[in-house]
C-alpha cells in the first residue's frame, strides 16, 4: 500500500515539474516579458544584424561588406547590393532590404567624421 502512495507522489511531482518547465518556456518565448536582451548591442539596434549573421555572417565580415556603402555613391551601391542579394542569398526580398539597411547604418557609424 505504501508503494502506491509513493508512486503517486512521484508521478505528481513529475507532472508539476513538466508543467512548470512548459510554463517557463512559454513565458520566455513571449515578447516583451522582460527577459534578457540580445547578447550583441548591434542586434538590439537593428533587426538586420540577426539577418546578416544568419544569411551572410558565416562567410562575410560586417565591416568588409559595409565598407562600399560609404561615400556619395552609397545609395546606388546599396541598391546594387539588394539586387546582388536577390540573386546570391537565400533571404527574402524584404530581408535583403533590412540587411542592406543595417549595413548602410554600420557604414555610416564606421565612417570617419569630417
HUBELKA-V290898 format. One record per pair of residues at least 12 apart in sequence whose ideal C-beta (glycine too) atoms are under 10 Angstrom apart, sorted by the first residue. I is the first residue (numbers start at 0). J is the second residue. D is the distance in Angstrom with one decimal. If there is no record, write none. Layout:
i,j,d
I,J,D
I,J,D
//
This chain:
i,j,d
37,49,7.8
39,52,8.3
41,61,7.8
41,101,8.2
41,104,9.2
41,105,7.6
41,108,9.4
42,101,9.9
44,101,8.5
44,104,7.6
44,105,9.3
44,108,9.2
45,97,8.0
45,98,9.6
45,100,7.4
45,101,4.6
45,102,9.5
45,103,10.0
45,104,6.0
45,105,8.3
46,94,9.3
46,97,5.9
46,98,9.4
46,100,9.1
46,101,7.5
47,61,9.9
47,94,8.4
47,95,9.8
47,96,8.8
47,97,4.5
47,98,4.9
47,99,7.7
47,100,5.7
47,101,2.5
47,102,7.1
47,103,9.1
47,104,7.8
47,105,8.8
48,61,8.1
48,97,9.6
48,98,9.1
48,101,5.8
48,102,9.8
48,104,9.5
48,105,8.6
49,97,9.5
49,98,9.8
49,101,9.2
50,88,9.7
50,90,6.5
50,91,9.6
50,93,9.8
50,94,5.2
50,95,8.7
50,97,5.7
50,98,5.0
50,100,9.9
50,101,7.3
51,64,7.9
51,65,9.4
51,90,9.5
51,94,9.7
51,97,9.0
51,98,5.3
51,99,9.6
51,101,6.0
51,102,7.1
51,105,8.9
52,98,10.0
53,89,9.4
53,90,8.0
53,94,8.9
53,98,9.5
54,84,8.1
54,87,9.6
54,88,5.3
54,89,6.4
54,90,4.6
54,91,9.8
54,94,7.1
54,95,8.7
54,98,6.8
55,84,8.3
55,87,9.2
55,88,7.0
55,90,8.4
55,98,6.8
55,102,9.0
59,102,10.0
61,101,8.4
61,102,7.1
61,105,5.7
61,106,9.5
61,109,9.1
62,102,9.7
62,105,7.4
62,106,8.8
62,109,6.5
64,80,8.0
64,98,9.0
64,99,9.5
64,102,5.8
64,105,8.6
64,106,9.0
65,80,9.7
65,99,9.6
65,101,8.5
65,102,4.4
65,103,7.5
65,104,8.5
65,105,4.3
65,106,4.1
65,107,8.9
65,108,8.9
65,109,6.6
65,110,9.6
66,102,9.3
66,105,9.4
66,106,6.7
66,109,7.8
66,110,9.6
67,79,8.9
67,80,7.7
67,102,9.0
67,106,7.9
68,80,7.2
68,99,7.8
68,102,5.6
68,103,5.0
68,104,9.2
68,105,8.0
68,106,3.9
68,107,8.2
68,109,9.6
68,110,9.4
69,103,9.1
69,105,9.8
69,106,4.7
69,107,7.6
69,109,7.5
69,110,5.0
69,111,9.1
70,106,8.8
70,110,8.1
73,102,10.0
73,103,6.6
73,106,6.8
73,107,8.3
73,110,9.3
74,103,8.7
76,99,9.3
76,102,9.9
76,103,9.1
76,106,9.4
77,96,9.2
77,99,5.2
77,100,8.1
77,102,7.8
77,103,5.5
77,106,9.0
78,96,10.0
78,99,8.3
79,99,9.5
80,95,8.2
80,96,9.9
80,98,8.4
80,99,5.1
80,102,7.2
80,103,8.9
81,95,5.2
81,96,6.0
81,98,8.5
81,99,5.2
81,100,9.5
82,95,8.8
82,99,9.9
83,95,8.8
83,99,9.4
84,96,8.8
84,98,6.6
84,99,7.1
//
